[in-house]
């Protein structure tokens, strides 16, 4: 039975179909006819789906819920996050839980995945509350709520956050930094007198709709001695996807310009800049593209960094603060990227001065937008939490300040004794090079304490709360990518319950197939449930 369960697990993990699994099982019995294990493998589509929905998926949730409700621990805090996305005419809401396991690190799990048309604050609040309570968790242990920065989530008068605070006033609002970066870039782009986004969309649309145009463009790549590469599609709702599209246009600039100058049926928005006159409009456009590429890649790199699943709010705060410093320094030095300056040097004085003024205005608007809206967690003095990054030796008074702010019910004498017992371990984990993040350092601290028999429940409670607060809603966004991989056009008749179960298995279980086989071979409860006819009820 363990072999059958592992085959189902392998099928779900690698996006295979149940029909292919059934076919593979029959093939194994044929090839390994002399094997007793292979001869007993029999698992059709119906049985596999029932095991996925009624056994494996519930286990994936129960395992981490039991960890959160472990009575031996002084209190495990967790954050909740959600977002909404359409699957055709359905509105889907995942409920994602984030918590800190001292011996493993930050964990992101799918608690629930619900289809609901109601997108109001009350509807989302009821969805979250029911999901938490139905799975045996308590709102009292919720540290923060994370979602995108829409008014329905964080509005001042009536929002999901307000309704959650009515149940637990200690729940913090953890805004999504990635959305702020994305919206900041779009907001600042409105200052430019050339619509870069429109030009990128027009370029992609011009070639994406015609194989003949694409083939002709390829001939220009050969003519200017460039290696062929496709023009990338920009999706306005996807985080900062404009930057890689701009980079691709820049790398193929000569071929694209030669093509557009040679044809007459291209959009007027493109003809305006790629004409045969000597106005220098194509150079101005290239300068704008180079500038946007320069600042856009800085934003993209910051966004990618804070998307890390095990990043803490302190590190997110430090990353965005560093981004703001870079923007200020570039504005002060009038630096727009080396490629941009090379193009500007080829322009006339008036055009060059006008472009520089606009680029500086772009920096100003971007900085103002990010500064105004960049509140990772409202009303929390993030600077007081920075010592927990272990980039320098942490002092007990700094730990006291954190406990006083969050009003933890701790015995301060016990906390001091715990701190003294791990002081030397903490010194050893200080990483001046920054190769390890805060989560990795604290996991190393707790693992060493466990190996030496040092018990630090109060310190564990503090870290459980702080580490559970996310600085981004990126993991919830990834759930939709998993959904799209599962809910393909080929499987468009799959029930929501099956897709939810498969997503929970993929996300909540981090084991390899080999590790899962070893687990299932010794888990008698799991084997019994898989064999039982109750899974069909």
MOBELCOR-V521189 format. One line per field, one symbol per residue. ss: DSSP state (h for helix, s for strand, l for the rest). phi: phi as a letter, one per 30 degrees, with the letter a starting at -180 (. if undefined). A space follows every 10 residues. Layout:
ss = ???
phi = ???
//
This chain:
ss = lhhhhhhhhh hhhllllhhh hhhhhhhhhh hllllhhhhh llllhhhhhh hhhhhhhhhh hhhhhhhhll lllllllsss ssssssslls ssssssssss slllssssss ssssslllll hhhhhhhhhh hhhhllllhh hsssssslll hhhhlllllh hhhhhhhlll lsssslhhhh hhhhhhhhhl lllllhhhhh hhhhhhhhll hhhhhhhhhh hhhlllllll llllllllll hhhhhhhhhh hlhhhhhhhh hhlllllhhh hlllllllll hhhhhhhhhh hhhhhhhhhh hhhhhhllll llhhhhhhhh hhhhhhhhhh hhhllllhhh hhhhllllhh hhhhhhhhhh hhhhhhhhhh hhhlllslll lhhhhhhhhl lllllhhhhh hhhhhhllll lhhhhhhhhh hhhhhhhhll lllllllhhh hhhhhhhhhh hhllllhhhh hhhhhhhlll lllhhhhhhh hhhhhhllll lllllhhhhh hhhhhhhhll llhhhhhhhh hhlhhhhhhh hlhhhhl
phi = .ddddddddd dddchccddd dddddddddd dcddcddddc dabddddddd dddcbddedd ddedddddce ddcdkccbcc baabbcchcc ccbdcccbbc cecbkdccbc dabbcaddcd dddddddddd ddddcicbdd cddabbaddd ddcbddcbad dddddddbdd dcccdcdddd dddddddddd dddcdddddd ddddddcdcb dddddddddd dddcicddbd dddccedceh ddddddeddd dceddddddd dccccceddd deccccdcdi dddddddddd dddddddddd dddddddedc dcddddeddd dddddddddd dddhcbjddd ddddddcded dddddddddd ddeddddddd ddcdbdbdic deeddeeddh dbddcddddd ddddddhddb dddddddddd dcedddddcd cddidcdddd dddddddddd dciccbdddd dddddddddd cacddddded ddedddcddd cdcddeddde ddddddddcc dddddddddd dccddddddd ddddddd
//
